[in-house]
Amino acid sequence: MTAVLLSAAGLAGAQSGANGKSTVRVSSSIQEKKPVFGGACRLCPWGAMAEVVQAAMRPYGYDVQICHNCNAADSTRIVSEARTPPPYRPDPAVPEVLAPRNALGLGRVDFGATAIQFLRQAYRGTGVYARDKPMTNLRLIANIQDPSYTLVAAKAETGITDLAQIKSKKWPVRILSAGIGGGAATILAYFGLTPQAIEEAGGRIGNSPEDAEKFDVAIGGGGPMTTAPEWRIWTQISQKFDLRFIELPDELLAKLAKEGEQDRGIIPVGLYRGIDRPIPTVVRTGTVIYGRDDMPDDFAYAVAKAMDEQQALLQWSHMDFSYNIHTVWNGYEVPLHPGAARYYKEKGYMK
């Protein structure tokens, strides 16, 4: 196994071979205890997790360096291929103070945070990664709980209590695609509401600032009441408008759960203004900390140990993070890094 030394960054790059496994060992940044973490903006879930990891690793002598724009679908590609952080680009949704430029000379990314569904899809080469080779060199270190709910709501003034009313009455309805995920296309299709049919009835589907003001129905994924760009639209519209939250048919929930690899769950009372009863829905959870198969075992062990012993840091984030000993090691089909597995077995969290 040949190491390619990068004098500027002092790192050895990892590249994926034909079998998806890393073919080059990394990294001197880990040896120097300055590992590079692929995160996102400070408001974003993966950026919030990056700051938790940075603080958690500090007592163990590590000075974690954060990439604040190693995000979106490229998050797993950046880690899998040991890329250097991409060039800075302003984020129109987040001011620069909360999506800061990366430190000069930041080296190749060693590990990072992403959503569990992205990690699974990247490992398999499915979903948004269907055109990529399966990134089978990715390894789970810790799966931290982070709930997101599929939400459907109508402005109370519309009188809409069931999405089936829209088609049967041929109403011109303005639909707001609110938040990330949520399976809006599947939900609308179930009720026979294609984009063409909605437009022909005089309605529209959108997610612009104007749509967030002039809408009748909102559909999408929502997390805790937070300023995170992914979900803050729900905080805003639920405070500004009187919303009636709608329960979806059980058959549709089963379809959403299967298609989106989600779990059945309950929207808790009070998650947003207007949720005055428990509402069955589908939920996804899991912001994962992950790396590659070439990560040294002792470092993966140290990360797993730090996240366990420093759990208190999770409760002070603006995100609804929580640590569950029964699921922290579960990456589904994505293998757990041997170093992390050793820690969880020592603690008795997994057999």
Steps between C-alpha positions, in 0.01 A plus 500: 500500500664819382469826689488816294640781710351842458757745626265797517243329718723233650241235415471176309199492270261208492366379169241233434601192303279283284351333806422836660757457776762759578831427334714769668550543869416829668578718677769702671238749615361229727850418620554869574166500683353757262251288304280674241124460542252546214213708635266777389384843612483559874119509486478177301468157668834377363671824597354481850626143525845611382520745789387232747769263369761777520414570864467131589845414363680790670543328841672212321763724344346543152457835329233417243505726194155566350411534134181707500405432138559125466126456482199409284522185287877548461553439872556126461699539177738739675565255782509187283754652261696688769450823309619838617214739586330661201547873427294739708163599357261739677182332623199725430310332784767558766716807580876453479545527876298176530646336189860614539783454256725206572841553658780549248691185409234263630606153391312199375185408688541204738147452631172686512128521569209426271146365521463126547300469177779670301760271654296192411432616145866594443616161627260319266519740206124566503269799529687825439815290449356270232754633248793452740686180565401357839717666765571179685802648678270705728471392864265603779646633825189624682132542414358788704121534516359809328127476413334638188126459440292504183254786544189603306302810593243734350419855595196479727316756290494263199282246676719218367508204737585226248713528187238296314277809510732682260444267205132429567414870514754601234629781717783723377744427780842655561730237648812594692783246488617561856823369647725220378362155428151399600405313182283780358491347149382163634239666721356710219502208255304286748217752481525533123651846526759516224680830434312522170159447664577756767605759242201427277274571798671834546734401780876458527780329693800700619746577776592863435467777763180602321364146527571507875261795528230405250424132546203284592671170584854428624669160465851398602741387766520678833726455798514672837400865525832640387672750273665222296450582128355153440200552726464863605225560243266298724590713800429813297171403338357336814564817695369732230192309385231287661570151367292185515731197497368207296528129572586281201335162426669195646551350153689811388712505815599139436601593144704800618674289763598235248608733221694738724649237736328677786328391818141546605475756774294767671521879467501612865251753630651848497781430252364806317216737573181335377600142582247441775485119483739212431505442123618172342763556232833368375828610653866484413771534762874489510782745445795268465867549569689288250836448335679258268630148534859634508437699819731373777313281748623694801366826357155353423502361854587844638215668309247240618627536857493879491143516367387264776687658788418855387129439436413810700620714210209377287235657721652848462476500121211683332422166336297223663794258522489203735722200568341154507722209601268260313539675163828696511680210333231422241583604144266246342696358203788747549771318699603631838866596515692230693643758740154630587365144523770416755389790719128415483570135576715593801213714630247223439295713258524233234573128512 
